[in-house]
Amino acid sequence: MDPETSTSMKTLTLVAIKRGLLLYWSLWFTIVFAMSVFAGLQGLGAIDKGWEIAPGRFALISSTTAIYGVPAGAHGVWMLGVIVWEGIAVGAFWRTFYKFHGLKNAGGRALAVAFLLALSLYATFLLADKFPVNHLYEATHLKIFVAQVASLLAIYLLPE
């Protein structure tokens, strides 16, 4: 195999790995978004509270903020905000996955926007985890945040 072909194969392989990371985060956020929508519907009473696809996220928000005297209506606003934020992140990741064919060929700005949305969402969750009821979720949110940072660094720093 000549050196030019070898370099071309290496580039294709690394771009495929980077696109794989973007596909993973696109799928992951799509699932998280769907679960949040179902949790919101569950909180509104539109679906049965025992339905397992919506694992009590609305109840968690309510129990966390209620101890501080936050009005019940604000819980829905918070949940709606999370759903909208996740939905925008879903669109940004799918757009980035579609456009990305290597850092030189497309989507540096789209890549930055997608990860900015994702990282800022989980940074917000980490701040919210400082409320007494939420400490159980802090480790999970931190692991997701670190995985996102690692993915972003891999995409930017792995050579093409």
trRosetta pair geometry for C-beta under 8 A, 3 or more apart (Angstrom, degrees):
i j d omega theta_ij theta_ji phi_ij phi_ji
1 5 5.1 -119 -174 86 91 124
1 6 5.3 111 127 -62 117 91
1 9 7.9 -24 -178 -1 144 142
2 5 5.1 91 60 10 77 103
2 6 7.1 -142 98 -7 38 91
3 6 5.4 -57 -146 38 35 115
3 7 6.2 34 157 -20 69 104
4 7 5.9 -53 -148 36 30 110
4 8 6.4 32 152 -20 63 108
5 8 5.5 -55 -148 37 32 114
5 9 6.3 33 154 -19 66 104
6 9 5.9 -53 -148 35 29 110
6 10 6.4 31 153 -20 63 106
7 10 5.6 -53 -147 36 32 113
7 11 6.4 34 153 -20 64 105
8 11 5.8 -53 -150 35 30 112
8 12 6.4 30 153 -17 64 106
9 12 5.7 -54 -147 38 32 111
9 13 6.2 32 154 -20 65 107
10 13 5.7 -56 -147 37 29 112
10 14 6.3 22 158 -13 65 108
11 14 6.1 -58 -144 40 28 104
11 15 6.1 26 158 -16 65 110
11 102 7.1 5 -180 -102 99 138
11 160 5.1 56 -137 172 86 72
12 15 5.9 -58 -144 40 27 109
12 16 6.2 31 154 -23 63 108
13 16 5.6 -54 -148 34 29 113
13 17 6.6 31 152 -20 63 102
14 17 5.5 -47 -148 32 36 113
14 18 6.4 35 152 -17 65 104
14 158 5.4 -167 -160 139 117 120
14 159 6.8 -53 -156 87 173 54
14 160 5.5 -158 92 -111 130 57
15 18 5.6 -53 -148 39 34 112
15 19 6.2 34 152 -17 66 105
15 100 7.9 -178 -166 144 89 89
15 101 6.4 23 -171 -175 135 46
15 102 4.7 -49 -107 -71 121 86
15 160 6.2 57 -61 -133 90 108
16 19 5.7 -53 -143 40 31 110
16 20 6.2 41 151 -27 63 104
17 20 5.4 -51 -151 31 31 118
17 21 6.8 35 150 -20 62 98
17 154 7.7 -97 132 155 111 121
17 158 7.2 -59 86 114 129 169
18 21 5.7 -47 -155 30 35 112
18 22 6.7 31 148 -13 64 104
18 100 6.8 -124 124 153 108 132
18 102 7.5 107 60 -100 147 45
18 154 7.1 -173 -102 123 77 92
18 155 4.7 104 -142 -121 106 80
18 158 6.8 -158 -66 61 107 129
19 22 5.4 -54 -149 40 38 112
19 23 6.2 43 150 -23 68 103
19 97 6.5 96 -157 -150 77 75
19 100 5.8 176 -97 98 81 113
19 101 7.8 19 -73 -100 123 42
20 23 5.5 -49 -144 35 32 113
20 24 6.4 38 153 -23 63 102
21 24 5.6 -50 -150 32 32 114
21 25 6.6 22 156 -10 65 105
21 151 4.7 164 -174 -153 127 104
21 154 6.4 158 -68 85 163 127
21 155 6.2 -135 75 -64 144 104
22 25 6.0 -56 -145 41 32 104
22 26 6.1 38 153 -24 65 107
22 93 6.5 177 -169 -169 77 83
22 96 5.6 -132 -150 112 128 102
22 97 4.2 170 134 -93 114 80
22 100 5.7 138 -19 37 170 152
22 111 7.8 -77 -99 -115 123 90
22 114 7.8 47 -137 113 96 163
22 155 7.5 79 -52 -98 96 139
23 26 5.5 -54 -146 35 31 115
23 27 6.3 26 157 -14 65 106
23 97 5.5 106 -76 -135 58 135
24 27 6.1 -62 -151 40 27 105
24 28 5.9 26 155 -21 66 113
24 151 7.8 -137 73 -120 122 142
25 28 5.4 -51 -135 39 33 115
25 29 6.0 30 165 -15 66 107
25 93 5.1 -134 114 -142 96 138
25 114 7.5 106 117 155 135 122
25 118 6.9 -32 -170 -96 128 159
25 148 7.2 91 -114 -115 130 84
25 151 6.5 133 -50 144 129 166
26 29 6.4 -59 -146 40 22 103
26 30 6.4 27 153 -23 59 109
26 90 7.2 87 -155 -155 62 60
26 93 4.1 -174 -91 130 70 111
26 94 4.9 108 -145 -77 121 62
26 96 7.8 -160 -72 61 109 91
26 97 4.9 -35 -44 -27 147 145
27 30 5.5 -56 -150 33 31 116
27 31 6.5 28 155 -17 65 104
28 31 6.0 -57 -155 35 30 108
28 32 6.4 26 151 -15 65 109
29 32 5.4 -52 -141 41 37 113
29 33 5.9 43 156 -24 68 105
29 86 6.4 -174 -170 -167 91 83
29 89 5.1 -124 -159 117 146 106
29 90 4.7 -166 123 -88 110 69
29 93 5.5 129 35 16 142 151
29 118 7.1 -94 -83 -101 132 108
30 33 5.8 -53 -146 35 26 114
30 34 6.5 27 154 -18 62 105
30 90 5.3 103 -84 -136 62 116
30 94 7.8 71 -65 -57 114 114
31 34 5.8 -54 -148 35 31 110
31 35 6.4 29 154 -17 65 106
32 35 5.8 -57 -149 38 30 111
32 36 6.4 31 152 -20 65 106
32 86 5.9 -129 112 -152 102 133
33 36 5.7 -56 -149 35 30 111
33 37 6.5 33 152 -21 65 102
33 83 7.1 97 -153 -151 73 64
33 86 4.3 176 -96 136 83 115
33 87 5.5 115 -145 -80 129 58
33 89 7.7 -170 -68 66 117 95
33 90 4.9 -28 -30 -51 156 137
34 37 5.7 -51 -150 32 33 112
34 38 6.5 29 153 -14 64 105
34 53 7.9 -56 132 168 98 117
35 38 5.8 -55 -150 40 33 110
35 39 6.2 37 150 -22 66 105
35 53 6.4 -138 -117 164 75 75
35 54 6.4 159 -168 -105 66 54
35 55 7.2 -10 -171 14 119 89
35 57 7.3 107 138 -20 95 139
36 39 5.4 -50 -145 36 34 114
36 40 6.3 38 153 -20 65 102
36 57 6.4 -68 -117 83 65 165
36 79 7.4 177 -175 -170 93 83
36 82 5.9 -136 -156 120 139 106
36 83 4.9 -177 130 -96 119 78
36 86 5.6 114 29 39 156 159
37 40 5.7 -53 -152 35 31 112
37 41 6.5 30 150 -16 64 105
37 83 5.9 102 -81 -138 64 122
38 41 5.5 -52 -146 39 34 112
38 42 6.2 41 150 -24 65 104
38 47 6.6 -39 -161 45 79 155
38 51 7.1 -116 175 111 118 127
38 53 5.0 -41 141 111 169 102
38 54 3.8 -141 124 -70 97 107
39 42 5.4 -51 -148 35 32 116
39 43 6.4 36 151 -21 64 103
39 54 4.1 169 -78 -160 54 99
39 55 7.3 -41 -89 46 110 46
39 56 7.3 -34 -132 64 107 8
39 57 3.8 2 -159 46 159 111
39 58 5.0 170 162 -26 90 90
39 79 7.0 -138 111 -152 102 123
40 43 5.5 -51 -148 34 32 113
40 44 6.5 27 153 -13 64 106
40 58 6.4 137 -96 -73 36 121
40 76 7.7 93 -148 -144 90 73
40 79 5.0 155 -101 147 93 124
40 80 6.9 98 -131 -78 137 59
40 83 5.6 -13 -40 -58 147 144
41 44 5.7 -57 -148 40 33 109
41 46 4.2 -78 -170 66 86 119
41 47 4.8 51 124 3 111 107
41 54 7.0 -129 60 -80 87 158
42 45 7.7 44 179 -70 31 21
42 46 7.3 -83 -65 53 23 74
42 47 5.2 -52 -84 69 66 96
42 48 7.6 -29 -124 85 88 30
42 49 5.9 109 -171 -109 102 52
42 51 6.4 -143 -96 51 117 110
42 54 4.2 175 -22 113 141 151
42 56 7.9 -90 115 -85 148 34
42 58 6.0 -174 84 18 95 133
43 58 3.1 -145 -72 -161 121 164
43 59 7.5 -161 -96 -43 92 58
43 62 7.6 167 -133 -39 116 123
43 75 7.3 -145 -169 128 139 112
43 76 6.6 174 128 -98 131 80
43 79 6.1 -176 36 -40 164 177
44 76 7.4 80 -78 -120 85 119
47 51 5.3 -36 146 9 114 153
47 54 6.8 117 84 10 131 144
48 51 4.9 116 74 -34 86 97
51 54 5.6 42 92 29 100 98
52 55 6.8 16 -171 -80 54 79
54 57 6.9 -95 -176 17 76 96
54 58 7.7 7 166 1 115 104
56 59 4.3 -46 -165 41 86 120
56 60 5.9 95 133 -29 86 91
57 60 5.5 -51 -152 31 35 115
57 61 6.6 34 152 -17 66 101
57 79 7.3 123 120 -124 103 107
58 61 5.8 -51 -152 35 35 111
58 62 6.3 35 151 -18 66 108
58 75 6.9 86 -169 155 80 113
58 79 5.6 8 -109 -95 86 148
59 62 5.5 -55 -146 39 32 114
59 63 6.1 27 158 -16 68 107
60 63 6.1 -57 -142 39 27 104
60 64 6.2 26 158 -20 63 111
60 133 7.6 174 -164 130 71 119
60 134 7.5 87 175 -101 105 86
60 137 7.8 65 -171 -34 145 146
61 64 5.9 -60 -147 36 26 111
61 65 6.3 1 166 1 65 113
61 75 5.2 133 119 -154 108 90
61 78 5.4 177 -168 97 134 131
61 79 5.8 -163 36 -65 168 92
62 65 6.6 -71 -142 46 22 93
62 66 5.6 29 164 -34 64 116
62 72 7.2 19 -133 -134 105 74
62 75 4.6 25 -89 -131 75 153
63 66 5.9 -47 -130 27 25 116
63 67 7.4 30 168 -24 55 98
63 133 5.6 -169 122 -175 96 161
64 67 7.2 -69 -180 20 24 103
64 128 7.3 51 153 171 153 100
64 131 5.1 88 -172 105 102 144
64 133 4.4 -147 -103 66 69 126
64 134 5.3 34 -116 -48 131 102
65 68 5.8 -66 -166 43 51 106
65 70 3.8 -42 159 43 106 144
65 74 6.6 -127 145 100 151 114
65 75 6.1 -176 56 -87 134 85
65 78 7.0 172 -35 -16 155 161
65 131 7.6 -40 -76 -152 52 167
66 69 7.6 56 -175 -69 39 17
66 70 6.4 -91 -83 51 32 85
66 72 7.7 26 -98 -87 99 69
66 75 7.8 -1 -56 -67 87 127
67 131 7.9 144 58 179 119 112
67 132 7.2 -63 86 54 158 116
67 133 6.7 152 4 -32 138 122
68 131 7.6 -81 -32 -137 128 122
70 74 4.9 -100 170 71 103 140
70 75 7.1 119 116 -55 116 77
71 74 5.0 103 67 -6 77 103
72 75 5.8 -40 -167 13 46 115
72 76 7.7 41 145 -11 66 97
73 76 5.9 -51 -164 33 46 110
73 77 6.7 46 143 -18 71 104
74 77 5.2 -52 -149 37 43 116
74 78 6.2 48 151 -23 70 101
75 78 5.7 -52 -151 34 31 112
75 79 6.4 29 151 -16 64 106
76 79 5.6 -54 -145 39 33 111
76 80 6.1 36 154 -20 66 106
77 80 5.6 -52 -146 37 30 113
77 81 6.4 36 152 -22 62 105
78 81 5.6 -55 -153 34 29 115
78 82 6.6 30 151 -18 64 103
79 82 5.7 -51 -150 34 34 112
79 83 6.3 34 152 -19 66 106
80 83 5.6 -54 -147 37 32 112
80 84 6.3 31 155 -18 66 105
81 84 5.9 -54 -145 37 29 108
81 85 6.2 29 156 -19 64 109
82 85 5.7 -57 -146 38 28 112
82 86 6.2 26 157 -16 65 109
82 121 7.8 101 -141 -153 71 107
83 86 5.9 -57 -145 40 27 109
83 87 6.1 30 155 -22 63 109
84 87 5.6 -56 -147 36 29 114
84 88 6.4 29 155 -18 64 103
85 88 6.0 -55 -151 35 28 109
85 89 6.5 28 150 -18 62 107
85 117 7.0 176 -176 -171 79 95
85 121 5.3 149 146 -102 127 112
86 89 5.5 -55 -149 38 34 114
86 90 6.4 42 150 -26 66 100
86 121 6.9 103 -77 -139 66 155
87 90 5.5 -45 -149 27 34 115
87 91 6.7 31 154 -13 63 102
88 91 5.8 -55 -153 38 34 110
88 92 6.2 34 150 -20 67 108
88 117 6.0 -139 109 -145 100 145
89 92 5.5 -55 -144 39 32 112
89 93 6.2 30 158 -18 67 105
89 114 6.8 97 -155 -155 67 65
89 117 4.2 -173 -94 126 86 125
89 118 5.3 114 -147 -72 129 72
89 121 6.4 -46 -54 -21 148 147
90 93 6.1 -59 -149 37 26 105
90 94 6.4 19 158 -12 63 109
91 94 6.0 -59 -144 40 29 106
91 95 6.1 30 157 -20 65 110
92 95 5.7 -56 -145 38 28 113
92 96 6.2 29 155 -19 64 108
92 110 6.9 -180 -166 -170 77 77
92 113 5.3 -131 -150 117 128 99
92 114 3.9 176 135 -97 105 73
92 117 5.4 124 37 20 158 148
93 96 5.6 -53 -144 37 32 111
93 97 6.2 35 155 -21 65 104
93 114 4.8 117 -79 -152 58 127
93 118 7.5 67 -65 -55 115 124
94 97 5.6 -50 -145 35 32 113
94 98 6.3 34 155 -20 64 106
95 98 5.8 -57 -151 36 29 112
95 99 6.2 13 158 -8 65 114
95 110 5.6 -125 117 -158 103 129
95 114 7.4 -168 62 -70 91 116
96 99 6.0 -65 -141 46 28 102
96 100 5.6 31 164 -34 68 115
96 107 5.5 125 -143 -174 67 132
96 110 4.4 177 -94 134 78 105
96 111 5.2 118 -146 -84 126 54
96 113 7.6 -171 -66 64 117 90
96 114 4.5 -63 -21 -26 147 149
97 100 6.1 -52 -132 25 22 111
99 106 4.7 -145 161 150 86 128
99 107 3.8 136 112 -71 115 123
99 110 5.4 76 58 46 146 161
100 106 5.9 -158 -108 88 30 104
100 107 4.6 -89 -80 63 67 152
100 110 7.5 -136 -58 84 88 120
100 111 6.6 86 -90 -72 120 108
101 105 4.3 -59 84 95 96 139
101 106 5.3 60 29 22 85 119
101 107 7.9 114 14 13 61 118
102 105 4.5 67 62 15 95 108
102 106 7.3 86 59 28 58 76
102 160 5.0 97 -148 -145 111 155
103 108 6.1 61 -157 -84 76 99
103 111 8.0 -49 -111 6 78 163
103 155 7.5 135 -68 157 105 81
103 156 7.0 93 -93 -123 141 51
103 160 6.3 -163 27 -18 94 141
104 160 6.6 -145 -1 75 108 150
106 110 7.8 -9 150 29 85 126
107 110 4.1 -56 -152 47 85 116
107 111 5.3 93 140 -30 92 92
108 111 5.6 -52 -148 34 29 115
108 112 6.5 29 153 -18 62 105
109 112 5.7 -53 -149 36 33 111
109 113 6.3 33 153 -19 66 105
110 113 5.7 -53 -147 36 32 112
110 114 6.3 33 155 -21 65 105
111 114 6.0 -55 -148 34 28 110
111 115 6.5 11 161 -4 63 110
111 152 7.9 137 164 -133 100 84
111 155 6.6 -157 -161 132 136 146
112 115 6.3 -65 -146 46 27 100
112 116 5.9 32 156 -25 66 111
113 116 5.6 -55 -142 35 27 114
113 117 6.4 29 158 -19 63 104
114 117 6.0 -58 -156 34 27 109
114 118 6.4 19 152 -13 63 111
115 118 5.4 -54 -141 42 38 111
115 119 5.7 32 162 -16 72 109
115 148 6.4 153 -145 172 89 103
115 151 7.7 -165 -109 91 118 101
115 152 4.7 89 -140 -94 156 125
116 119 6.2 -55 -135 42 24 104
116 120 6.0 20 164 -15 62 113
117 120 6.2 -62 -143 40 21 105
117 121 6.3 25 157 -23 61 108
118 121 5.9 -56 -151 31 27 112
118 122 6.6 10 159 -4 64 107
118 148 5.2 -164 127 -143 124 145
119 122 6.1 -62 -147 45 31 100
119 123 6.0 36 153 -23 67 108
119 145 6.6 85 -137 -145 69 82
119 148 5.6 -173 -79 118 79 137
119 149 6.9 84 -109 -70 120 78
119 152 7.7 -18 -53 -29 128 151
120 123 5.4 -49 -139 37 33 115
120 124 6.4 39 155 -22 63 102
121 124 5.8 -57 -157 33 28 112
121 125 6.6 29 147 -18 64 104
122 125 5.1 -43 -144 35 43 116
122 126 6.4 49 152 -23 66 98
122 141 5.6 170 -161 -173 90 88
122 144 5.5 -149 -122 100 144 107
122 145 4.2 -173 126 -81 134 90
122 148 6.7 159 22 13 149 147
123 126 5.6 -49 -150 33 33 114
123 127 6.7 34 150 -17 63 101
123 145 6.7 106 -65 -123 60 132
124 127 5.7 -52 -152 35 34 110
124 128 6.3 32 150 -17 66 106
125 128 5.5 -56 -146 40 33 111
125 129 6.3 45 150 -32 65 101
125 137 7.4 -87 170 128 109 120
125 141 4.5 -150 116 -138 121 141
126 129 5.4 -44 -149 23 33 120
126 130 7.8 49 149 -32 54 88
126 138 6.6 80 -136 -142 67 78
126 141 5.2 -173 -73 122 72 128
126 142 6.3 89 -107 -76 116 74
126 145 6.5 -3 -46 -42 131 153
127 130 6.0 -38 -174 4 42 115
128 131 6.1 -26 178 4 57 110
128 134 6.0 -49 131 118 77 178
129 134 4.4 -134 -132 126 50 117
129 135 6.4 103 174 -97 87 36
129 137 5.7 -133 -112 81 110 87
129 138 3.9 135 164 -87 144 85
129 141 5.9 -154 -47 35 142 146
130 134 7.4 6 32 70 22 117
130 138 7.9 85 -63 -96 47 126
131 134 4.9 65 66 13 88 113
132 135 6.9 -31 -166 -19 35 107
134 137 5.4 -55 -174 38 80 107
134 138 6.8 101 132 -49 85 85
135 138 5.5 -29 -153 -6 47 122
137 140 5.3 -60 -162 44 61 113
137 141 5.7 58 144 -22 86 106
138 141 5.9 -59 -145 40 29 108
138 142 6.1 30 157 -21 66 109
139 142 5.7 -55 -145 37 29 112
139 143 6.4 31 155 -21 64 104
140 143 5.8 -53 -149 33 31 111
140 144 6.6 28 153 -16 64 105
141 144 5.8 -54 -150 37 33 111
141 145 6.2 37 151 -22 66 107
142 145 5.5 -53 -147 36 32 115
142 146 6.2 30 155 -17 66 106
143 146 5.8 -54 -145 39 30 109
143 147 6.3 32 154 -20 64 107
144 147 5.7 -54 -147 36 31 113
144 148 6.5 32 153 -20 64 104
145 148 5.8 -57 -154 34 29 111
145 149 6.5 28 151 -17 64 105
146 149 5.6 -51 -147 37 35 112
146 150 6.2 37 153 -20 66 105
147 150 5.6 -52 -145 38 31 113
147 151 6.3 34 153 -21 64 105
148 151 5.7 -52 -147 35 31 112
148 152 6.4 31 154 -18 64 105
149 152 5.7 -55 -148 37 31 111
149 153 6.3 29 154 -16 65 107
150 153 5.8 -56 -146 39 30 110
150 154 6.3 33 154 -22 64 106
151 154 5.7 -53 -148 34 30 113
151 155 6.5 28 155 -18 64 105
152 155 5.9 -56 -150 35 30 110
152 156 6.3 15 157 -6 65 111
153 156 6.0 -64 -142 47 30 102
153 157 5.3 -2 172 4 71 123
154 157 6.5 -65 -119 50 18 91
154 158 5.5 18 -178 -22 63 115
155 158 7.0 -37 -117 28 13 102
